[in-house]
Every structure is written in C-alpha cells, then in structure tokens.
Amino acid sequence: MTIFSKIIQGEIPAYKIAENDLFFAFLDIFPLQKGHVLVVPKIEVDQVFDLPDNYLSELLVFAKPIAKAIASSFPCNRVSMITVGLEVPHAHLHLIPINQADDLNFANPKLQLSKEDLLAIQAAIVSKLI
C-alpha cells in the first residue's frame, strides 16, 4: 500500500482540499510553492497513463476547480500541472502556482512550512472552491 493510499484511507493525516468517489486532493507538505496540491486517484496505479480511461479523463475535470481556487488564492501567472511520479509509485498530478518555468524544478529546495501555514493555505484554497 502506498503512502497516498494510506492518506486516502485516513491512516496518515493530510490537509485535504477536495474528494469525490475517484480522487483525493491534498496539500503537498513539502511544496515547491505555497498552494502546491497533489491530486491522487483512489486506485493504486503507478503511472498516470496506465489509469483506466474514465479516471484519466475525469482527472482534469476534478482538478479544474482546484486549480482555479489555487490561482485565486496565490498570485501567479498560472497554475501548472505536472506528473512526475518518481517519488511515490501511485499516479498523481501536481498542481503548482508558478510565475516562471523554474518554479517547477523539483531540484529546487522545498518550502518548510509550519502547521499553521499549511492550515492557512488549505483554508484559502477550500474557501475558493466552486
């Protein structure tokens, strides 16, 4: 069982942003930028393009309002999406507010945020979900 499955099942705490029958979205606790959200399917599949077609097509539909809420919460040129998937063998989409391409560089140092910071980011995003 992956760490993401443990988060989905509530075995590991997370800063939940949204959830439906197929997906779970939560804050990355070691983000590249404030507002960095992970969108994870509730089934364990290693690579995003190995997801069943209905999951693959619904992934972006589920992520869309979250991306718009992130953009409304944090000044950025856009909310980028990236699927790296090397750190956890469970398909997932990163939604990251960016101002330049280098903001997506996973070699950059990750932000060290307090629990209070993460709660404030969570509240900001969730409050803007439509």
ZIZI-V146211 format. One record per backbone hydrogen bond with DSSP energy under -1.0 kcal/mol. NH is the residue of the N-H (numbers start at 1). CO is the residue of the C=O. Records with the same first field share a line. If there is no record, write none. Layout:
BEGIN
NH: CO, CO
END
This chain:
BEGIN
6: 2
7: 3
8: 4
9: 5
10: 7
11: 6
12: 6
16: 14
17: 25
18: 25
20: 23
24: 40
25: 18
26: 38
27: 15
28: 36
36: 33
37: 95
38: 26
39: 93
40: 24
42: 22
50: 47
51: 48
56: 52
57: 53
58: 54
59: 55
62: 58
63: 59
64: 60
67: 63
68: 64
69: 65
70: 66
71: 67
72: 68
73: 69
74: 70
77: 98
78: 98
80: 96
82: 94
90: 88
91: 45
93: 39
94: 82
95: 37
96: 80
98: 78
103: 100
104: 101
105: 102
108: 105
111: 31
118: 114
119: 115
120: 116
121: 117
122: 118
123: 119
124: 120
125: 121
126: 122
127: 123
128: 125
129: 126
END
